[in-house]
């Protein structure tokens, strides 16, 4: 499994190893912005903006599955519930819409909303230039 590391700033220790789901939560909370420095496993450091699909993945809905008998969280069916042992073909599902939080103090972590907009601008710029030259 991929392990992610986040560099907060030069004076603090790096955060990690993080599972991909934990990295997505940090993006959603605004702790990781497009300017945040990340490292995947033993790679070199790069900006979060360079991770293709990271911000889109953070915006996707989260789907959780629960055992209809004991209400424990389970993986996607078909599965056996680890808590009560029931074989589950159809679970109770909970869908959570996700957003990327905007920090109120930009001097602390930056604004996630504007970071995503800047990231999208950077991604669209080459395409716009190509279409303008044709």
C-alpha positions in Angstrom: 0.0 0.0 0.0 1.2 3.5 -0.8 2.4 5.6 2.1 2.2 9.4 1.9 4.1 12.0 3.8 3.2 15.7 4.2 5.8 18.4 4.9 4.1 21.0 7.1 6.9 23.5 7.0 10.7 23.5 7.6 10.4 23.9 11.4 8.0 21.0 12.0 8.4 17.2 11.6 6.9 15.6 8.5 3.5 13.9 8.9 3.3 10.3 7.9 3.2 7.7 6.9 -0.4 8.3 5.9 -2.8 6.0 4.1 -4.4 7.4 1.0 -7.7 7.9 2.8 -6.0 9.9 5.5 -4.4 12.2 2.8 -7.8 12.7 1.3 -9.2 13.8 4.7 -6.4 16.3 5.0 -7.2 17.7 1.6 -10.9 17.9 2.5 -10.1 19.7 5.8 -7.9 22.2 4.1 -4.7 21.0 5.8 -3.2 20.0 2.5 -3.5 22.6 -0.4 -2.1 22.6 -3.9 1.1 24.2 -2.5 1.6 21.6 0.2 4.7 19.4 -0.2 4.1 15.7 -0.4 6.2 12.6 -0.8 5.0 9.1 -1.9 6.8 6.3 -0.2 10.6 7.1 -0.8 10.2 9.5 -3.7 11.4 13.1 -3.8 9.1 15.9 -2.4 6.7 17.5 -4.9 3.6 19.8 -4.6 0.2 18.4 -4.1 -0.8 20.1 -7.3 1.4 17.6 -9.1 -0.6 14.7 -7.9 -3.0 14.0 -10.7 -6.6 13.5 -9.5 -5.9 14.2 -5.8 -8.3 17.2 -5.4 -10.9 15.5 -7.6 -10.8 12.4 -5.5 -11.2 14.5 -2.3 -14.4 15.9 -3.8 -15.9 12.4 -4.6 -18.7 11.2 -2.3 -17.7 8.7 0.4 -19.7 5.5 0.5 -19.8 3.6 3.8 -21.4 0.2 4.2 -22.9 -1.2 7.4 -24.1 -4.6 8.6 -27.9 -4.6 8.6 -27.9 -6.8 11.8 -25.4 -5.2 14.1 -24.7 -1.9 12.3 -20.9 -2.4 12.3 -19.0 -0.8 9.4 -18.1 -3.4 6.7 -16.4 -3.4 3.3 -18.4 -3.5 0.1 -20.7 -6.6 -0.1 -20.6 -9.5 -0.5 -18.8 -9.8 2.7 -19.0 -11.4 6.2 -19.4 -9.0 9.1 -16.4 -9.1 11.4 -18.5 -8.3 14.4 -21.5 -10.6 14.2 -20.4 -13.1 11.5 -23.4 -12.5 9.3 -23.0 -13.0 5.5 -24.0 -9.8 3.9 -25.2 -9.5 0.3 -26.8 -6.1 0.7 -25.6 -3.6 3.3 -27.0 -0.4 4.7 -25.1 2.4 2.8 -24.3 5.9 3.9 -23.2 8.4 1.2 -21.4 11.5 2.3 -20.9 14.4 -0.1 -17.4 15.8 0.3 -16.1 19.4 -0.1 -12.7 21.0 0.4 -12.8 23.3 3.4 -11.5 26.9 3.1 -9.2 28.0 5.9 -10.3 31.2 7.5 -6.7 32.3 8.2 -4.7 32.2 4.9 -1.5 32.9 6.7 -1.7 29.5 8.6 -2.4 27.0 5.8 -3.6 28.9 2.7 -7.0 28.8 1.2 -8.0 25.4 -0.1 -10.7 26.8 -2.4 -8.4 29.2 -4.1 -5.7 26.6 -4.2 -7.9 24.3 -6.2 -8.9 27.1 -8.5 -5.2 28.0 -9.1 -4.4 24.3 -9.6 -7.2 24.1 -12.2 -6.0 27.2 -13.9 -2.5 25.7 -14.2 -3.9 22.5 -15.6 -6.1 24.4 -18.2 -3.5 26.9 -19.3 -1.6 24.6 -21.7 -4.8 23.3 -23.2 -6.1 26.9 -23.8 -2.8 27.9 -25.4 -3.0 24.9 -27.7 -6.5 25.7 -28.8 -5.6 29.4 -29.4 -2.7 28.4 -31.7 -4.9 26.3 -34.0 
